[in-house]
């Protein structure tokens, strides 16, 4: 990994942490609207963004999560799994909007991992918690797709890692 890639991933992680901190009460409950999850769409532009996203999730959970180790294991694990699935599947998807839709669906469906975490940590009902966390993720990622597309049109996120 070159210095440029590390620097970009460091900035991405920092932005994830700051945005998570700003909306902290809404990012760690059974109805999650973690606005920083919009940044998960970076993965559809280049797989090298993986490290920045994961570092951001890890540090945001480390510093701000009321669930402590649960979120370090389950929250980071869910992100790793969803990002890796997205990387594999989007290799075969050309259209950028379709890639973001796939990414949104993968993150939404894998929220069962967070529901499982909340079941273990807080004894919340699994199915209802999966429904509420998935709904929050779907809304956040769906709203984030046009935002990320707009940023991409200005910055060319796919080429940023290759310079």
N, C-alpha and C positions, 0 to 999 in steps of 0.2 A: 504494500500500500504506500503510495507516494505522499509527500507532504501536502499537496493540494487536496487529495482525497481525504486525508486526516483532518485538515482544516475545515473543509466543507462539512464533514460529518460532525465535527466538534460544534460548529455553528448550528447545525440541524438539531443536535442534542440539546444545546442551550436554549434554542427557541422552544423545543418541546417542554423543557423544564419550566421556563418562564410562563408559557401559556397555561400549563397545568397548575402552576402556583396561583395564577390570577383567578382561576375558576375552581379552586380547590374544593369547596363544599359540594360541587356538582359532579365531581369526577370520581368519587370513591363510594358512592351509595349503590343501592340496588336499582335506582333509576339514574343511570350515568349519562351525562352529557359532557364528556371530556373533549373539549374543543380541540385540544392538541392532537387528537386522533386523526384529524384532517391530514396531518403530516404523514400518515401512513401511505397516502397516495404517492409520495415521493418514490416508492418502490416500483411503480409502473413506468417510471422514466429511466431508472437505472438501478441495477441490483446492488451497486456499491453504496447506495443510501441505507442499506440494511443496518450497517454498524451504527450510524448516527441515530436512527430510529430506536434501536434496541438500547443504546447507551442512554438516550433521553428517557425512555420508559423506565429503565432500571433506576436511574438517579431520581426521577420524579417520584417513583414509588418509594424509594429509600428515604427521601427527605419529607414527603408529604402524606404518605398513606397511613391512615390510622390502623391498618391491618398488619403492618410490619412485614414479617417474613412471608406471610401468606401472599401478599402482593408481589414480593420479590420472586417467588416461585411461580405462582399461577399467572399473575399479570404479565410478567416478562415472558413466561412460557407460552402464553396465548399469543403474544405478539410475534415471537419467534416462529411458532407453528404457522400462523396466518401469513406472515411474510414469505416464508419458504414455499408454502403452497401457491401463493400468488406468483412468485418468481417462476416456478415450474409451469404453471398453467398459462401465464401470459407470454411465454415463449412462442405459443401457438396462436396468439391473438394480435393482429396487426393494428386494429383501430384503437386509438387512445381512449375514446369514450367507453368502448367495450372493456378495455383493460381496467379502467377505473370502476366500472360496474362489477366486474368480476372481483376486484379487490374489495369493494364494498360488501358484496355478498359473502365472501370468505370471512372477513372480519365479523360480520353480523352473525353468521352461523357458528363460528368458533367461540362466541360469547358463552357457550355452555360451560367452558372452562372457568370463566369468571363466576358463573352461577354456581358451579361446584365449589369454588373457593368460598363464596358467600354462604353457601349451605354449611360447609365445614366450620367456618370462622364465626358466623353469626346465627346459625341454625335457621336461615331463611328458606322458604319453600323453593325447591329447585326449579320446577317448571315455570312458576310465576316469575322468579328471579331471572331465568333465562329469557323469558319473554320481555321483561322490562329492560334488562341490560342490552339485549339484541335490538330492541326498538330504539334505544338511545344511540347505539352505535350506527344503526341504519340511517337515522336522521342526521347525525353528525357527519358521517362519511358522504351521504348524498348531498348535503349542503356544501361540503368541502370540495366535491369534484369540480364544479364550475370555478371555484376560487383557485384551485390548483391549476386548472386549465388556463385561467387568465394569467397566473404567475408564469406558467410555462411559455405562453406566447411571448412574454416580454424577456424572459431569462434563458429559455431553451434548456430546461432542466436535464434533458437527455444528453446534451453536449457538455454541460458544465463539468461533469466528471471526466471527460475525455480530453480536455485541453492540456 
